[in-house]
Amino acid sequence: MNQDLASEQRVSTALPPVAPSVTAELVAALSPRLRKRLDAGIAKLAERPVVRDGDTVRIAVDDSTDVELHAPGGAVTSAEAVRCGCLLAPDCLHRAAAASAAPIAEPEAEPVAAPPAEPEPATTPNGASAAEPGAAVGSGAAQTGSEGPVDGTEPERATPEQCAAARAVHAAATAVLEAGTDGSGAVLQAELLRAAHTARLAGLPRAAATVVSVVTALRAARSADPAYRLADLVTALRDALSAAHRIPHAVGPELTELRGTVRQPYRPDGSLRLYGLFSEPVLTASGYAGAVTWTADAEGRLYQVSDVAPGGAGRAVGAADRAVRVGDTALTHRELSRAGLAVSGATVSPTGRLGAGAGVRAVRASGADWRAEPLDRLWAAPVADQVSRALSGGPDLLFLDVTLTGTVREAAGDSLLAECGGVPLRLTAAHDHPALPHRDNLRLLAAARGSRLRVVARLVPAPHPRAQLLATEHPTMPGIRVDAGLDRLLRADLPASPAPVAAAPTPDEAPVHLLRRRVHQAASGGRLVLSFPGTTAADVRRLSRHGLATAGDLVDELHAAAAVRSRDVFGRLLPADTDRFARAWLAAARYTDEVDRALCAAAWGA
């Protein structure tokens, strides 16, 4: 990463989060001339020193001019809270640049129709971490009280305001597909944030959260964030366009799901006896970091203890040694992952997150080894059943017994090869940030060929068995666990002489990647990358030979929608039909996702 990009990321994590509406308002106030200079202004601001004084963060634009961000509640919630001392203020470039460089603020909690309201940041529609700002879920309790039609009444439909918000989301997401990541600068991002704010005001928190996820992915891509993954941008764009497409036509339960809720409620769950499983770091491109510790009760139900707040890689690394926020216990996340917890007056969210309310009491208790009861039952569950649960919307953790067989080089980095019950498995890094040891641990474990280990991994839907490695048994010290994102293995931890082992044969895969590659190319490079002359006949024939004729049709339509342009009565070329291209791209993205899930289930025998 070059010095400019590194300094931009440091400034981003030093600034307080800014509400989407504030950034959109400040950018909209700029003149056309200043808008063209906004991206350069953000890069220049990233090089300037940042000083925090209580609730105020000050950026020195030059020797005589400062930009101040006032965040009394931890976030900037109004345009007036961003002040500049230059002569062009308040409609100056500096205020908009500072807001655009800052993390995106999480919205304030709103009441939901459920018992005791201890709000939890919910997951995004694709199951992303609850650390993401603005996250929302589509649960049974709709924000607007929609619970399906009552007998004798018409099913509820989207309001005119919600339909207008859906059109705004569609227009902003379509603009990203037209421009690609390089062309999606701060001005386009501000339009996305304006659409997110409009959706939130219209009672569409799920759509708003998804649009914020698009901005988060774009910022990560443009800042060369090592945590950026193109698949995250594709998922966020797909979900945003899907919601915008369906909301005007949805009724009843589907509309309730599409609306979502701002927060998940915590519900009383009495007394719990929990056993630590592992801890994983959280580090998001939107400026949030921390740790999540996973535990299980005697019946195998999973619970999480979370500590996520604004911060960078330093907080993600250090959070494991911070005390967990449950009751009065002094256990750190690292200690809890290997010990136990006795909780009384527990409150739990629908996703299994433990609350930290005033009435919760917790004390340290003994833990359990992965190979002893009650944790052993997690690994006793058939792998196919675990995969089916994850693909059906349940917890996406897999508890696997594997034999390490080597490594394979992939575009995103080396993957660890393993054999799991006769199935060839690829274990990947859960995070690529150099401050976290995921990637280094994978490289070392590849040298432990032949080791038989119990691991915890997160399912990655793909045409072949694939999962992110989260925790593993120590390769040479029985009873010791290694959290792949927090603990660093050393050469001395590896077996002196790896056991020879034959890698399981890799079955032929359906060539869905021929379509997926184009979906990713369009999200990254924009419509133009698919508009260049060329033939798709060979790829279409190959897809048809594997029974994927629909994929072949989608390839043809993608290229046609990208390249075809009409002419006016004078023979002049008209602008491309961006709506047609967005529809073609959405169809291809949805198709590849569904096929990947179907092939994933088949590959695991689910």
N, C-alpha and C positions, 0 to 999 in steps of 0.2 A: 504494500500500500504506500503511495507516495505521501510526502509530508503534508500537503494541502488537505488530502482526504483524511489523514489521521487527525489533524488539528480540527477539522470540521466535526468529526465524531466526538472529540473531547469537549468542544463547545456545546454540542447537542446535549450531552449528558450533564453538563454543568448548568444548563438553563432550566428554569421551572417549566412544567408542562403548560401548554397553551390550549385553550378550548378551540375546537374546530371553527366555531362561528367567529371568533376573534381573528384568526388568521385569514379567513375568507373576507371579512370586512376590511381589514387593512390592505389586502392585495387589491380588492375591488376599488379602493379609494385612489390607487395610483393612476397616474396619467399613462397613456399608451407608451410614451417614451420611457418612463421609469419601469414599466412592466418588462420591457425588453432587457433592462439592466438588472432585473431582480436576481437571477441566478448568479451573476457575477458579484452582486452585492452580498449575497449569502456567503459565497466563498471568501470574499474579503473580510467579512465580519468574523468568520471562523478563525482568522489569524490574530484577532485582537484579544487582549487580556480580559478575563471575566472575574469579577469580584462579587462575593455575596455578603450582604450586610443585613442580617435579620431576614425579613420577608422580601427584601429587595435585592435583585441581581442587577449588577451594573456592567455594561460592556463599553470599553473605551474606544469610540470610533476614531478619535484622534486626540491630540493633546488637550483640546478645549471642548470636545463634544462627547457626551455619553448617551447611551440608550439604557433606560431603566425599565425593568419588568417587575411589577409589584404583584406579589402572589401571597396575600395574607392567609389564605386557606391552603397553601401548597401549590396552587395552580392559578394561572392568569385567566380570568373569566370575563373580562371586558376590555374593549379596545382602549379605553381611557387609562387602563393600568399599564399600558406600554407607552412610555414617554421618551421623547428625544429632544436634545437641546440645540439641534441645528436650525438654520433659518427657514428651511422648507417645512418644518413640522407644523401641523400634525400629519400632513399628507406627504411625508418624506419616504424615501426608500429604506431608511434605517429601521423604522418601526416594523414594516412588512418583512424585511429580511430577518430581523430578530425573531419574530413570531414564526416564520417559516423554518428557521433553523432549530427551533425548540421542539421537544417531544410533544406528542398530542395528548391532551389531558383526557383522563377518564371522566365520563359524565357523572354528575351527582346521582345518588340513589333516588329512585322513585318508588312509591309504595306499590306492592303487588298483593294480589288476593291470596294470602296464605298466612299461617300462624307466625309466631313471634318473629319479627322482622329484624334479623341480624343479617344485613345484606352481604352477599358474596359476589365478587366479580365472576360472571358466568363465562362459559366457554363460547368461542366463536362457532359458527355453523359447521366448520370443518374440524372441530375438536381441538383447536389450538389452545395454548396455555391461557389460564384465566388472568395472566398478567397483562394481556393486551388491553389498552384503553378502549372504552366504549364497547366492550364485548357484550354480546346478548345471546340469548338462547330462545329457541322456539319450544316452549313448554306448554303444558296443558292450561296454565293460568295466563290468559292473554292480558296484555297491558290494558286493553280497553274493555275487558270483561266479557269477551266473546267466548262462549263455551259451546258453540254449535246451535243449530236452530231448535226452537221449542216447537212442539206439536202445533200445527195449525198456523205457523208463522213462516214468513219468507226467510231463507237463510241469509245471514248477514253478508254484505258485500263491502268492498273497500270504499271508503269515503272519497269524495272528489279531491280532497287535500292529499289523501294517500295515493290516489292515481297520479296526481300532479307530481308528487315526490318521487314516485316510481319512474316517471318520464325523465325527471332530472337526474336520477341515478343512472338510467340507461344512457342518456346523452353524455354524461361525464365518463362512464366506463367505455363507451364507444370511442370517445376521443382518445383514450389511452391506447386502444387497439389501433387506431389510426397513426398515432405518433410513436409508439414503442417507448421503451424506457428512456432512451436518449432524448426523445422529444418531449417527455412528460416532466417538464421542469416545474418550478414553484408556482407559476401561474395556473397551469393545468391542475396541479395538486390542490390549489386553493379552490378551484371549481369543484373538485371531488369533495373537499371538506364542506363547501357550501351545500352540496347535494346531501351529504351525511347529516348536516344540521337540519336541513329541510325535512329529511326523512324522520329524524328524531322528533321534531315538532309535530309531525303528522301522525305520530304513534306507530312508527316502524323502527323500533330499536335494533332489530336484527339486521335490516338492510343498512342502517346507519353504521353498525359495527363492521359489517362487511366492507363498506366503502372505506372506512378508516383503515382496515387491513390492507386495502389496495394502496393507499398512500404510504403506509408503513413499508410495504414491500418495494414500492418505487424509490423511496428515500434510501432504503438499504442497497438497492441496485446501483443507484447513482453515486452513492458514497463509497462504493467498493467494500461494503461491510462484509467481513469474512463469514458472517452468519447468514448472508443472503442466499436464498435458494429460489431458482426460477419457478420451481413447482409451487412455492407459496404464492407467488404473484398470479400464476395461472389459476390456482384454486380460488383466490380472492376475487379475481375478475369473473370467473365462471359463476361463483355464488352471487355476485352483485348483479350480473346480467340475468341470471335465472330468476332472482327475486323481482327485478324490474319487469321481466316478461310475464310472470305469473300473477303478481299482486292485482292488476286491474281485472283479472278474470276469476280469481279464487273466491271461494265461498266457504262458510262453515269452518270445519277443523283445519282445512288447508290454509285458509286465511289466518287463523289463529297461529298456526305454525310459522307462517311467513312473517307475521308481525313480530313474534317473539316477546321477550320480557327484558327489561333493563337489568334486573338483578334476580338471582335465585334466592328463595327464602330458606332460612334454616329452620328445621323442625326438631322438637325435643326427641331424644333417643335414649333417655335413661342413663344407665351405667354401662360402661364398655370396658372390656379387658383386651388391650391391643398389643400386638407383637410387631416390632420393627422389621421392615423388609429391606429398604434401601432409601437413599436420598439422591435427588438429581438437581443440578443447577438449572436456573431459569435465567435466560438472557435474551431479551427481545430487541428487535431493531427499533422499536418505538421508545426505548429508553427506560425499560423496566427490567429489574433483575432481582435475584434472590434464590431461594431453594424450596423444594417441595419434598417432604418425607412421606413415604408410603408405608402404611401399616395394614395389618389384617387381624380380624378377630378369630375366635376359635372355630367359627363356621366357614371361614374363608372369605368373608366380606371385606372389601378393601376400603380403607379410609386414608385421607390425606391431611397433613398438617403443612400449611403454606406460610411463607414469609416472603412476599414479593412487594417491591416498592420502587419508586424511581431510582435509577442508578445504572452503573455500567458493569464491565467485566469484574472490577474489583469487588463489587457487592455480591456478584454471583459466586465468586470464589470464597469470599469471607462469610457468606450467609450460613454455610454449613456449621460454623462454629458459634453461631448466635443461638441464644436460648429460644426454644419453641414457644409460640404464643398460645398456650393452652393451660389455663389454671395458673397455679403458682409454681409449677415445676421448673427446675433450673437446668433441665436436660437441653443439650444442644441438638441440632438436627442430626449431626454426625453420630452423637451418642444414641439418640432415639432410634436411628436406623438399625442399631444392633441390640437395643434393650427393649423394654416394654413400657406400657403406660396404662394405669388404671384411672378411668375417667368417670366422674359422677356428674349428673346434671348436663350431660352432653347434648349439644345441638349439632345437627348434621344437615348438610345441603343435599339436594337430590343427586349430586355427583359424588357424594361421599366425603366432602370437605368438612373437617371439624371446625366448629365455631369457637370463638375465644371470648364469649360474653362474660359478664361479671358473675353469673351464677354457675359457671363451669369450674369444677375442681378436678385436679389431676395430680397424681404422684407417680414417681418412678416405680417400675415393676421389673421383674425378670423378663428377659427376652427368650427367644427360641432359635435353635439352629435351623437352617433351611431343610435339613434332612431329618428333622425331628418334628413330632406333632406339636402344635397344630399346623405349622407352615408347610409340612411335607405334603399335605393334601392339595396344595396349589399346584404342585408339579405332578400329582397323581391324576389330575383331570386330563382326559384325552386332548391332544393338541388340536385335533379337528374341531372339537367342541369349543375350545378357547378361541379359535379363529372365527367360528360361526358367531360367537357372542360378540366379538369385536366388530365384525362386519355388520352386525345387526344394531349397532349403536351402543353396545355395552362398553365396559372398560377395555381399552386396547392393549393392555399388558399381556404378554405371553410368558409363561413359566416353562422353560424348556430344559431338557437334558440333551447336551450336545457333545459331539466329538470334533475337535478342531482339525481341519484337514489342509489348511493353507490360506492363500490369499489370491485375489483376482483384481486386476487393474481396471478401473472404470473411469468414466469422464469426470465424475465428481470426487475421485480419490479411490484409494484401495479399499476393498471390502474384505472382511474376514470370511473365509469359507468354513462351513461346518456341516456335519451330518446329524440330522435330528430324526431318529426313528426311521432311517432309510431314506429320508427326504433331504436332498441337497439344499442348504440354507445359506443365504448371504446376510451377514451381520454388518451393519454400517454404523458410522459415527452419528450420534444424535445431534451433535453441534460441531461446527467447524472453527469456532473462534480459537485463536492460538493460545489464549489464556486458560482454556479448559483442556483437560487431558484426553478427551475422547479419542481423537485421531492417533495420538502417540500410544495410547493403550492398545488400540487395534493393531498397530504395527508390531508391538511387542508380542501380543498374543498369537500373531501369525507364526512366530517362531516356536510356539509351544505345541507344534503339530502332534496330534495323537492324544492330547490331554482330554479327559472326560470331565466336563464341568456342568454344573447347574448355572443357568443364567436367567436374568429377567430382561425382556426385550419389548419394544413397542412395535406392533404390527405396521408394516408399510404395504398397503394394497398394491400389488404388482403382478404381472403375469407369472412370476416365479416366486418361491418362498423367500421373503425378504423382511427384515426387521432391524430396528435400531437397538444396539446394545446399550443397556442402562446399568446393569450390575452383573457381576459374575463371582463365582467362587475363585479363591486364590489358586493359581495353577500348581503350587507346590506346598501350600500350607493348609491342610484340611481344617474346616471350621471357620476360616477367615473369609470375609466378603470384601469385594472391591467395588466401590461405586465408580463406574466408568467415567463419570463427569467430574469427580471430586478427588479421587485417589490416583496417584501416579505409580504405575508399576515400574520396576527397574529390571535391568538385565539379570541381576542376581535373583530375581523372583522366578525366573524361568527354569524349566527342567534342564539338567546338565546335558542330556542327550535326548532330543525329541524322538518319540516313538514313530516308526514308519507306519503310514496309514494310506490306504488307497482312497482317493476322492470319489464320492458317489457320482455316477454319470449325470450330466446335465441334460434333461430332455429338451427337444426342440421346442422353441417358443413361437406362438402365433405372432406374426409381424405387425402387431398393433403400433409398434414404435414408428412405423412409416407415417401414420396419421398423427401420433402424439408429437413427433418432432416438428411437424408443421404448426401444430397448436402452440408449442413453445416458441417457435421462431416468430410467429405473429405477435405474441405477447411481448417478446423481447425487442424485436426489430421493427414492429409495426406492419401495417398492411403491405407496404411497398416490397418487403422481402419476398412475398409470395406473388408479386405481380410481374416479375421478370419473365421473359419468354423461356419456354422449356416444355418438355413433355412429361406427363405423369403416367403414361401408358404402362410402363414396366412395373411401377409400384402398384397400380390398380390391378394388373393381372396377377401379381404376386399375392395381393390381399384376397382376390377372388379364389385363387387356388387353395387358400386356407379357410375358405368358407366365410370370408369377411367382405362380402360384396358391398354391404352398406358402408363400410369404411372406405372402400374404393370410390363410391359415389360422393362421400363427404370430401375426399381429397380433391376430386374434380370440381366440386362446388366451391371449395375454399379458394382454389386458384382462379376460378372464373369470377367469383365475387371480388377478388383482389384486383384483377386485371381489367375487367370489362368496364369501359367508359363510353357513355353515349355522346352524341354531338347535337348541337342546336341547329336551327334552321340555316345558319350561316356556315355550318361545317366545323365549328369550333368545339373542342373537347369540353365536356361538362365535368364537374367534380365527380369523383368516384361515389358510388352508392354505399356510404359507410354503414347504413342500417342493414343492407343486404349482407355485407361482410360480417357485421356483428352477429347476425342470425346464423350465418354459416359457421363462424368460429364457435359460437355457443353450442350448436348442434354437435360439432366435432369434439369439443371439450367434454360435454356431457356423455357422449358415446364412449370416448376413451376411458372415462372414469368408470362407467358401468361395466365395460368389458374387462378392465383391469380388476375390478372387484369379483366378477364372475370367474375369471381365470385364476385369481388369487385363491378363491374358495376351492376350485378344482385342484390346484397345485398342492394345497395342504390336505386334500381329501376331505374338506369340510362339506 
